[in-house]
Amino acid sequence: MPRRILNRLLPSQATLRQRWYLRPFDALLHDPSIWSTHRRNTTRALALGIFIAFIPFPIHTFLAGLAAIYFRVNVPVAILASWITNPITIGPLYYGCYRLGLLLMGRQATTDREGFFSIDNFDSLLEDVGEPLLLGCLVAGVATTGLAYWSVNRLWVWHVRRTFSRRRSPLRTPQP
């Protein structure tokens, strides 16, 4: 992911400052490090956004933006990375995390469905579903974050090295 592509795709700082809904955060949005598209900043923002995407709460975009400002990483990349959980992927993603949590805890899925969603059984619902879900989300989030950080970092370094080696190589004349 070279810097030119990111600079072309991501909105500029001036464009975002003109948005009415971002005016209350204008004091926070002046920091140049949250708009920088260098490799370390971008890969950290990607990792942060992916980790936040695995948190089973519905405020991913807001949380990714605040965390990106706090950790001083690229805000648009963190927000875009948090969108891997969308209405299409959220069900399979959290179900997979739930099953991973069950596997790690050595439990079986709950099969007793009578009164499962009643208010009286809310504490047992949290115990039966919440604990494996949170554990699975934590493990899957850390693993996916690490894999994404490493792979994007390696891809970025490979691309830059390839670009520089092409620049250094002399122009070849075609052989007849």
Residue frames as a rotation matrix with the C-alpha (Angstrom) as fourth column:
MET 1
0.583 0.813 0.000 0.00
0.813 -0.583 0.000 0.00
0.000 0.000 -1.000 0.00
PRO 2
-0.471 -0.837 0.279 2.15
0.833 -0.526 -0.173 2.85
0.291 0.151 0.945 -1.18
ARG 3
-0.557 0.144 -0.818 1.73
0.504 -0.724 -0.471 6.29
-0.660 -0.674 0.331 0.17
ARG 4
-0.948 0.173 -0.268 0.49
-0.313 -0.671 0.672 7.77
-0.063 0.721 0.690 -3.12
ILE 5
-0.538 0.790 -0.293 -2.50
0.289 0.499 0.817 5.46
0.792 0.355 -0.497 -3.25
LEU 6
-0.224 0.445 -0.867 -3.45
0.974 0.070 -0.216 6.26
-0.036 -0.893 -0.449 0.34
ASN 7
-0.716 -0.088 -0.692 -3.11
0.211 -0.973 -0.095 9.99
-0.665 -0.214 0.715 -0.20
ARG 8
-0.898 0.407 -0.164 -5.34
-0.296 -0.286 0.911 9.73
0.324 0.867 0.378 -3.25
LEU 9
-0.374 0.789 -0.487 -8.04
0.430 0.613 0.663 7.62
0.822 0.038 -0.569 -1.55
LEU 10
-0.236 0.258 -0.937 -8.21
0.969 -0.008 -0.246 9.17
-0.071 -0.966 -0.249 1.92
PRO 11
0.717 0.532 0.449 -9.92
0.556 -0.826 0.091 12.50
0.419 0.185 -0.889 2.54
SER 12
-0.308 -0.855 0.416 -7.68
0.378 -0.512 -0.772 15.46
0.873 -0.081 0.481 3.25
GLN 13
-0.593 0.008 -0.805 -7.50
0.795 -0.147 -0.588 17.17
-0.123 -0.989 0.081 6.61
ALA 14
-0.943 0.231 -0.241 -8.99
-0.249 -0.967 0.047 20.36
-0.222 0.104 0.969 5.13
THR 15
-0.507 0.791 -0.343 -11.95
-0.278 0.226 0.934 18.45
0.816 0.568 0.105 3.69
LEU 16
-0.183 0.427 -0.886 -12.74
0.751 0.642 0.155 16.86
0.635 -0.636 -0.438 7.03
ARG 17
-0.815 -0.147 -0.560 -12.43
0.513 -0.632 -0.581 20.16
-0.269 -0.761 0.591 8.89
GLN 18
-0.854 0.519 -0.034 -15.26
-0.459 -0.722 0.518 21.55
0.244 0.458 0.855 6.76
ARG 19
-0.373 0.742 -0.557 -17.72
0.357 0.669 0.652 18.88
0.856 0.045 -0.514 7.93
TRP 20
0.031 0.477 0.878 -20.20
-0.610 -0.687 0.394 20.28
0.792 -0.548 0.270 10.44
TYR 21
0.902 0.405 -0.152 -20.28
-0.156 0.633 0.758 17.10
0.403 -0.660 0.634 12.54
LEU 22
0.336 -0.853 -0.399 -16.51
0.842 0.461 -0.278 17.19
0.422 -0.243 0.874 13.08
ARG 23
0.165 -0.255 0.953 -16.32
-0.047 -0.967 -0.250 20.82
0.985 -0.004 -0.172 14.26
PRO 24
0.894 0.138 0.426 -16.50
-0.412 -0.118 0.903 19.90
0.175 -0.983 -0.049 17.97
PHE 25
0.739 -0.652 0.169 -13.33
0.487 0.690 0.535 17.84
-0.466 -0.314 0.827 17.47
ASP 26
0.869 -0.374 0.324 -11.46
0.102 -0.506 -0.857 20.56
0.484 0.778 -0.401 15.58
ALA 27
0.541 -0.698 0.469 -8.93
-0.841 -0.437 0.318 21.03
-0.017 -0.567 -0.824 18.39
LEU 28
0.336 -0.390 0.857 -8.05
-0.228 0.849 0.476 17.34
-0.914 -0.356 0.196 18.22
LEU 29
0.748 0.096 0.657 -7.84
0.521 0.528 -0.671 17.13
-0.411 0.844 0.345 14.43
HIS 30
0.881 -0.436 -0.184 -4.96
-0.472 -0.789 -0.393 19.60
0.026 0.433 -0.901 13.98
ASP 31
0.245 -0.823 0.512 -2.26
-0.433 0.379 0.818 17.06
-0.867 -0.423 -0.263 14.91
PRO 32
0.169 -0.197 -0.966 -0.35
-0.985 0.007 -0.174 16.11
0.041 0.980 -0.193 11.72
SER 33
-0.814 -0.548 0.195 0.50
-0.560 0.828 -0.011 12.64
-0.156 -0.118 -0.981 13.01
ILE 34
-0.279 0.777 0.564 -3.14
0.014 0.591 -0.807 11.51
-0.960 -0.217 -0.175 12.78
TRP 35
0.765 0.508 -0.396 -3.10
-0.362 -0.168 -0.917 12.30
-0.532 0.845 0.056 9.05
SER 36
-0.137 -0.938 -0.318 0.34
-0.904 -0.013 0.427 10.96
-0.405 0.346 -0.847 8.21
THR 37
0.863 0.480 -0.157 0.51
-0.495 0.743 -0.451 8.10
-0.099 0.467 0.878 5.71
HIS 38
-0.181 -0.949 -0.256 3.97
-0.924 0.254 -0.286 6.73
0.337 0.185 -0.923 6.41
ARG 39
-0.236 0.071 -0.969 4.38
-0.218 0.968 0.124 2.99
0.947 0.241 -0.213 6.86
ARG 40
-0.880 -0.161 -0.447 4.54
0.349 0.420 -0.838 2.72
0.323 -0.893 -0.313 10.65
ASN 41
-0.783 0.622 -0.027 1.64
-0.467 -0.614 -0.636 5.07
-0.412 -0.486 0.771 11.25
THR 42
-0.134 0.763 -0.632 -0.56
-0.942 0.100 0.320 3.40
0.307 0.638 0.706 8.65
THR 43
-0.337 -0.015 -0.941 0.16
-0.041 0.999 -0.001 -0.17
0.941 0.038 -0.337 9.76
ARG 44
-0.973 0.013 -0.229 -0.47
0.229 0.060 -0.971 0.74
0.002 -0.998 -0.062 13.38
ALA 45
-0.545 0.826 -0.144 -3.76
-0.772 -0.561 -0.299 2.38
-0.328 -0.052 0.943 12.41
LEU 46
-0.113 0.469 -0.876 -4.75
-0.677 0.608 0.414 -0.71
0.727 0.640 0.249 10.46
ALA 47
-0.655 -0.199 -0.729 -3.94
0.298 0.819 -0.490 -2.95
0.695 -0.538 -0.477 13.42
LEU 48
-0.945 0.323 -0.046 -5.87
-0.102 -0.426 -0.899 -0.70
-0.310 -0.845 0.436 15.79
GLY 49
-0.324 0.869 -0.373 -8.93
-0.946 -0.309 0.101 -0.62
-0.028 0.386 0.922 13.53
ILE 50
-0.170 0.227 -0.959 -8.95
-0.349 0.896 0.274 -4.39
0.922 0.381 -0.073 13.06
PHE 51
-0.872 -0.161 -0.463 -8.61
0.345 0.468 -0.813 -5.00
0.348 -0.869 -0.353 16.79
ILE 52
-0.777 0.628 -0.051 -11.50
-0.432 -0.590 -0.682 -2.64
-0.458 -0.508 0.729 17.51
ALA 53
-0.280 0.686 -0.671 -13.59
-0.843 0.159 0.514 -4.41
0.459 0.710 0.534 14.86
PHE 54
-0.417 0.075 -0.906 -13.47
0.153 0.988 0.011 -7.55
0.896 -0.134 -0.423 17.01
ILE 55
-0.985 0.170 0.041 -14.92
-0.081 -0.230 -0.970 -5.80
-0.155 -0.958 0.241 20.06
PRO 56
-0.612 0.786 0.089 -18.54
0.707 0.493 0.506 -7.01
0.354 0.373 -0.858 20.30
PHE 57
-0.163 0.572 -0.804 -20.10
0.531 -0.636 -0.560 -3.58
-0.832 -0.518 -0.200 20.83
PRO 58
0.376 0.478 0.794 -21.85
0.905 -0.007 -0.425 -1.50
-0.197 0.878 -0.436 18.15
ILE 59
0.924 -0.020 -0.382 -19.71
-0.025 -1.000 -0.009 1.67
-0.382 0.018 -0.924 18.26
HIS 60
0.391 -0.837 0.383 -16.71
0.827 0.502 0.254 0.58
-0.405 0.217 0.888 16.17
THR 61
0.260 -0.284 0.923 -16.34
0.715 -0.586 -0.382 3.69
0.649 0.759 0.051 14.05
PHE 62
0.784 0.097 0.614 -16.53
-0.252 -0.853 0.457 6.11
0.568 -0.512 -0.644 16.96
LEU 63
0.867 -0.462 0.186 -14.23
-0.017 0.346 0.938 4.01
-0.498 -0.816 0.292 19.12
ALA 64
0.350 -0.760 0.548 -11.69
0.928 0.362 -0.089 3.59
-0.131 0.540 0.832 16.27
GLY 65
0.411 -0.147 0.900 -11.62
0.364 -0.878 -0.310 7.34
0.836 0.455 -0.307 15.70
LEU 66
0.867 -0.052 0.496 -11.09
-0.442 -0.538 0.717 8.14
0.230 -0.841 -0.490 19.37
ALA 67
0.735 -0.627 0.257 -8.45
0.291 0.635 0.716 5.44
-0.612 -0.452 0.649 19.81
ALA 68
0.351 -0.613 0.707 -6.62
0.897 0.004 -0.441 6.63
0.268 0.790 0.552 16.68
ILE 69
0.549 -0.134 0.825 -6.51
-0.111 -0.990 -0.087 10.17
0.828 -0.043 -0.559 18.02
TYR 70
0.908 -0.187 0.374 -5.34
-0.380 0.007 0.925 8.92
-0.176 -0.982 -0.065 21.43
PHE 71
0.505 -0.737 0.450 -2.60
0.464 0.671 0.579 6.69
-0.728 -0.084 0.681 19.99
ARG 72
0.256 -0.365 -0.895 -1.77
-0.528 -0.829 0.187 9.30
-0.810 0.425 -0.405 17.31
VAL 73
-0.666 -0.346 0.661 -2.17
0.347 0.641 0.685 7.02
-0.660 0.686 -0.307 14.30
ASN 74
-0.965 0.244 -0.093 -3.91
-0.198 -0.454 0.869 7.64
0.170 0.857 0.487 10.99
VAL 75
-0.537 0.823 0.183 -7.59
-0.422 -0.074 -0.903 8.23
-0.730 -0.563 0.387 11.77
PRO 76
0.203 0.702 -0.682 -9.14
-0.971 0.053 -0.234 7.42
-0.129 0.710 0.692 8.36
VAL 77
-0.374 -0.390 -0.841 -7.23
-0.540 0.829 -0.144 4.13
0.754 0.400 -0.521 8.08
ALA 78
-0.991 0.020 0.131 -8.26
-0.104 0.491 -0.865 3.07
-0.082 -0.871 -0.485 11.60
ILE 79
-0.247 0.968 -0.033 -11.91
-0.636 -0.188 -0.748 3.89
-0.731 -0.164 0.663 10.90
LEU 80
0.188 0.294 -0.937 -11.90
-0.950 0.297 -0.098 2.09
0.250 0.908 0.336 7.55
ALA 81
-0.682 -0.500 -0.534 -10.23
-0.356 0.864 -0.355 -0.97
0.639 -0.052 -0.767 9.10
SER 82
-0.842 0.410 0.352 -12.89
-0.272 0.241 -0.932 -1.12
-0.466 -0.880 -0.091 11.79
TRP 83
0.017 0.905 -0.426 -15.51
-0.931 -0.141 -0.337 -1.53
-0.365 0.402 0.840 9.08
ILE 84
-0.780 -0.232 -0.581 -14.60
-0.451 0.852 0.265 -5.18
0.433 0.469 -0.770 8.49
THR 85
-0.723 0.680 -0.119 -17.52
0.597 0.529 -0.604 -5.79
-0.348 -0.508 -0.788 10.82
ASN 86
-0.803 0.548 -0.236 -20.49
-0.595 -0.711 0.375 -4.67
0.038 0.442 0.896 8.76
PRO 87
0.078 0.930 0.360 -24.05
-0.890 0.228 -0.395 -5.99
-0.449 -0.290 0.845 8.51
ILE 88
0.617 0.122 -0.778 -22.91
-0.604 0.707 -0.368 -8.75
0.505 0.696 0.510 6.16
THR 89
-0.100 -0.815 -0.571 -19.88
-0.104 0.580 -0.808 -9.96
0.990 -0.021 -0.142 8.13
ILE 90
-0.342 -0.108 0.933 -20.91
-0.866 -0.349 -0.358 -9.35
0.364 -0.931 0.026 11.73
GLY 91
0.666 0.681 0.305 -22.94
-0.745 0.629 0.222 -12.53
-0.041 -0.375 0.926 12.15
PRO 92
0.812 -0.391 -0.432 -20.36
0.179 0.873 -0.454 -15.01
0.555 0.292 0.779 10.82
LEU 93
-0.133 -0.929 0.345 -17.51
-0.192 -0.318 -0.929 -13.14
0.972 -0.189 -0.136 12.52
TYR 94
-0.246 0.070 0.967 -19.05
-0.947 -0.230 -0.224 -13.17
0.206 -0.971 0.123 15.99
TYR 95
0.853 0.516 0.076 -20.36
-0.521 0.841 0.145 -16.70
0.011 -0.164 0.986 15.60
GLY 96
0.509 -0.760 -0.405 -16.84
0.193 0.559 -0.806 -17.84
0.839 0.332 0.431 14.71
CYS 97
-0.417 -0.643 0.642 -15.48
-0.487 -0.439 -0.755 -15.96
0.767 -0.628 -0.131 17.73
TYR 98
0.289 0.621 0.728 -18.14
-0.957 0.184 0.224 -17.57
0.005 -0.762 0.648 19.93
ARG 99
0.957 0.051 -0.285 -17.22
-0.095 0.985 -0.144 -21.06
0.274 0.165 0.948 18.68
LEU 100
0.056 -0.998 -0.042 -13.51
0.072 0.046 -0.996 -20.28
0.996 0.053 0.074 19.19
GLY 101
-0.306 -0.108 0.946 -14.26
-0.839 -0.439 -0.321 -19.16
0.450 -0.892 0.044 22.74
LEU 102
0.729 0.610 0.312 -16.20
-0.684 0.675 0.277 -22.36
-0.042 -0.415 0.909 23.41
LEU 103
0.728 -0.518 -0.449 -13.29
0.163 0.767 -0.621 -24.39
0.666 0.379 0.643 22.07
LEU 104
-0.263 -0.900 0.348 -10.75
-0.164 -0.314 -0.935 -22.55
0.951 -0.303 -0.065 24.23
MET 105
-0.220 0.263 0.939 -12.92
-0.961 -0.223 -0.163 -22.85
0.167 -0.939 0.302 27.34
GLY 106
-0.965 -0.180 -0.192 -13.61
-0.170 0.983 -0.065 -26.54
0.200 -0.030 -0.979 26.71
ARG 107
-0.477 0.869 0.130 -17.37
-0.270 -0.004 -0.963 -26.09
-0.836 -0.494 0.237 26.75
GLN 108
-0.651 0.439 0.620 -20.22
0.756 0.455 0.471 -27.20
-0.076 0.775 -0.628 24.57
ALA 109
-0.819 0.437 0.371 -22.78
-0.214 -0.834 0.509 -24.82
0.532 0.337 0.777 23.06
THR 110
-0.740 0.628 0.241 -25.90
-0.294 0.020 -0.956 -24.30
-0.605 -0.778 0.170 25.14
THR 111
-0.893 0.445 -0.071 -28.80
0.149 0.439 0.886 -26.35
0.425 0.781 -0.458 23.79
ASP 112
-0.329 0.802 -0.499 -31.45
0.904 0.114 -0.412 -25.51
-0.273 -0.587 -0.762 26.40
ARG 113
-0.818 0.023 0.575 -33.52
0.331 -0.798 0.503 -22.82
0.470 0.602 0.645 24.67
GLU 114
0.211 0.960 -0.184 -36.53
0.771 -0.048 0.635 -22.60
0.600 -0.276 -0.751 27.00
GLY 115
0.916 0.216 -0.338 -36.58
0.381 -0.729 0.568 -19.10
-0.124 -0.649 -0.750 28.45
PHE 116
0.090 -0.986 0.137 -33.18
0.995 0.097 0.039 -18.43
-0.052 0.133 0.990 26.93
PHE 117
-0.576 -0.327 0.749 -33.89
0.524 -0.851 0.031 -14.80
0.627 0.410 0.662 26.04
SER 118
0.590 0.805 -0.063 -35.97
0.552 -0.345 0.759 -13.83
0.589 -0.482 -0.648 29.04
ILE 119
0.304 -0.426 0.852 -34.91
-0.488 -0.838 -0.245 -11.07
0.818 -0.342 -0.463 31.41
ASP 120
0.839 0.061 0.540 -34.86
-0.527 0.339 0.780 -13.51
-0.136 -0.939 0.317 34.31
ASN 121
0.735 -0.568 0.371 -32.16
0.525 0.822 0.221 -15.58
-0.430 0.032 0.902 32.61
PHE 122
0.921 -0.373 0.110 -30.06
-0.198 -0.694 -0.693 -12.64
0.335 0.616 -0.713 31.47
ASP 123
0.343 -0.838 0.425 -27.18
-0.874 -0.119 0.471 -13.49
-0.344 -0.533 -0.773 33.82
SER 124
0.197 -0.256 0.946 -27.08
0.092 0.966 0.242 -17.08
-0.976 0.040 0.214 32.58
LEU 125
0.915 0.117 0.387 -27.20
0.395 -0.052 -0.917 -15.77
-0.087 0.992 -0.094 28.98
LEU 126
0.714 -0.698 0.064 -24.16
-0.673 -0.708 -0.214 -13.61
0.194 0.110 -0.975 29.67
GLU 127
0.094 -0.687 0.721 -22.37
-0.666 0.495 0.558 -16.56
-0.740 -0.533 -0.411 31.21
ASP 128
0.335 0.117 0.935 -23.33
0.335 0.913 -0.235 -19.04
-0.881 0.392 0.267 28.49
VAL 129
0.700 0.001 0.714 -22.78
0.710 -0.113 -0.695 -16.78
0.080 0.994 -0.080 25.49
GLY 130
0.959 -0.233 0.160 -20.94
-0.233 -0.972 -0.020 -13.69
0.160 -0.018 -0.987 26.72
GLU 131
0.474 -0.830 0.294 -17.84
-0.411 0.086 0.907 -15.29
-0.778 -0.551 -0.300 28.20
PRO 132
0.094 -0.476 0.874 -17.00
0.664 0.684 0.302 -17.49
-0.742 0.552 0.381 25.18
LEU 133
0.744 0.233 0.626 -17.80
0.646 -0.491 -0.585 -14.62
0.171 0.840 -0.516 22.82
LEU 134
0.908 -0.417 0.047 -15.51
-0.413 -0.871 0.265 -12.18
-0.069 -0.260 -0.963 24.62
LEU 135
0.235 -0.855 0.462 -12.69
-0.169 0.432 0.886 -14.71
-0.957 -0.286 -0.043 24.89
GLY 136
0.211 -0.097 0.973 -13.04
0.842 0.524 -0.130 -15.68
-0.497 0.846 0.192 21.23
CYS 137
0.914 0.148 0.378 -13.14
0.330 -0.813 -0.480 -12.04
0.236 0.564 -0.791 20.15
LEU 138
0.710 -0.704 0.007 -10.02
-0.520 -0.517 0.680 -11.27
-0.476 -0.486 -0.733 22.16
VAL 139
0.013 -0.736 0.677 -8.04
0.151 0.670 0.726 -14.21
-0.988 0.093 0.120 20.79
ALA 140
0.298 0.160 0.941 -9.25
0.925 0.195 -0.327 -13.76
-0.236 0.968 -0.090 17.19
GLY 141
0.993 0.095 0.073 -8.72
0.109 -0.972 -0.206 -10.00
0.051 0.213 -0.976 17.39
VAL 142
0.456 -0.890 -0.003 -5.15
-0.481 -0.249 0.840 -10.31
-0.749 -0.381 -0.542 18.63
ALA 143
-0.106 -0.495 0.862 -4.31
0.456 0.746 0.485 -13.01
-0.884 0.445 0.146 16.07
THR 144
0.501 0.371 0.782 -5.90
0.864 -0.163 -0.477 -11.15
-0.049 0.914 -0.402 13.15
THR 145
0.972 -0.180 -0.154 -4.34
-0.163 -0.980 0.116 -7.88
-0.172 -0.088 -0.981 14.22
GLY 146
0.193 -0.965 0.175 -0.89
-0.279 0.117 0.953 -9.42
-0.940 -0.233 -0.247 14.41
LEU 147
-0.090 -0.173 0.981 -1.26
0.754 0.632 0.180 -11.14
-0.651 0.756 0.074 11.06
ALA 148
0.759 0.437 0.482 -2.58
0.648 -0.581 -0.493 -8.00
0.065 0.686 -0.725 9.35
TYR 149
0.820 -0.511 -0.259 0.14
-0.352 -0.806 0.477 -5.80
-0.452 -0.300 -0.840 10.84
TRP 150
-0.056 -0.910 0.412 2.91
-0.039 0.414 0.909 -8.18
-0.998 0.035 -0.059 9.83
SER 151
-0.005 0.075 0.997 1.60
0.877 0.480 -0.032 -8.87
-0.481 0.874 -0.068 6.32
VAL 152
0.897 0.339 0.283 0.87
0.435 -0.790 -0.433 -5.23
0.076 0.511 -0.856 5.42
ASN 153
0.640 -0.739 -0.210 4.22
-0.416 -0.563 0.714 -4.17
-0.646 -0.369 -0.668 6.84
ARG 154
-0.213 -0.721 0.659 6.06
0.256 0.610 0.750 -6.83
-0.943 0.329 0.054 4.78
LEU 155
0.309 0.416 0.855 4.04
0.926 0.072 -0.370 -5.96
-0.215 0.906 -0.363 1.67
TRP 156
0.988 0.055 -0.142 4.81
0.042 -0.994 -0.098 -2.27
-0.146 0.091 -0.985 2.08
VAL 157
0.261 -0.965 -0.036 8.55
-0.401 -0.142 0.905 -2.89
-0.878 -0.221 -0.424 2.56
TRP 158
-0.177 -0.283 0.943 8.61
0.631 0.702 0.330 -5.24
-0.755 0.653 0.054 -0.45
HIS 159
0.657 0.519 0.547 6.86
0.750 -0.385 -0.537 -2.66
-0.068 0.763 -0.642 -2.62
VAL 160
0.884 -0.375 -0.279 9.24
-0.318 -0.920 0.229 0.14
-0.342 -0.113 -0.933 -1.62
ARG 161
-0.041 -0.946 0.321 12.31
-0.176 0.323 0.930 -2.03
-0.983 -0.019 -0.180 -2.20
ARG 162
0.006 0.107 0.994 11.01
0.852 0.520 -0.061 -3.11
-0.524 0.847 -0.088 -5.59
THR 163
0.918 0.366 0.153 10.33
0.394 -0.797 -0.458 0.51
-0.046 0.481 -0.876 -6.56
PHE 164
0.619 -0.750 -0.233 13.83
-0.534 -0.620 0.575 1.61
-0.576 -0.232 -0.784 -5.52
SER 165
-0.182 -0.714 0.676 15.51
0.171 0.654 0.737 -1.32
-0.968 0.249 0.003 -7.27
ARG 166
0.375 0.377 0.847 13.68
0.895 0.090 -0.436 -0.48
-0.240 0.922 -0.304 -10.49
ARG 167
0.990 -0.007 -0.143 14.79
-0.024 -0.993 -0.120 3.10
-0.141 0.122 -0.983 -10.15
ARG 168
0.318 -0.947 0.039 18.45
-0.499 -0.132 0.856 2.08
-0.806 -0.292 -0.515 -9.69
SER 169
0.077 -0.312 0.947 18.59
0.559 0.800 0.218 -0.41
-0.826 0.512 0.236 -12.51
PRO 170
-0.688 -0.374 -0.621 19.95
-0.260 -0.672 0.693 1.03
-0.677 0.639 0.365 -15.76
LEU 171
0.369 0.823 -0.431 17.70
-0.711 -0.049 -0.701 1.27
-0.599 0.565 0.568 -18.74
ARG 172
-0.278 -0.411 0.868 17.92
0.184 0.864 0.468 -1.89
-0.943 0.290 -0.165 -20.74
THR 173
-0.352 0.138 -0.926 18.04
-0.879 -0.390 0.276 -1.77
-0.323 0.910 0.259 -24.47
PRO 174
0.656 0.677 0.333 15.94
-0.516 0.725 -0.456 -4.34
-0.550 0.127 0.825 -26.26
GLN 175
-0.448 -0.791 0.416 17.84
-0.239 0.554 0.797 -7.29
-0.862 0.258 -0.437 -27.66
PRO 176
-0.136 0.398 -0.907 17.31
-0.985 -0.151 0.081 -7.94
-0.104 0.905 0.413 -31.41
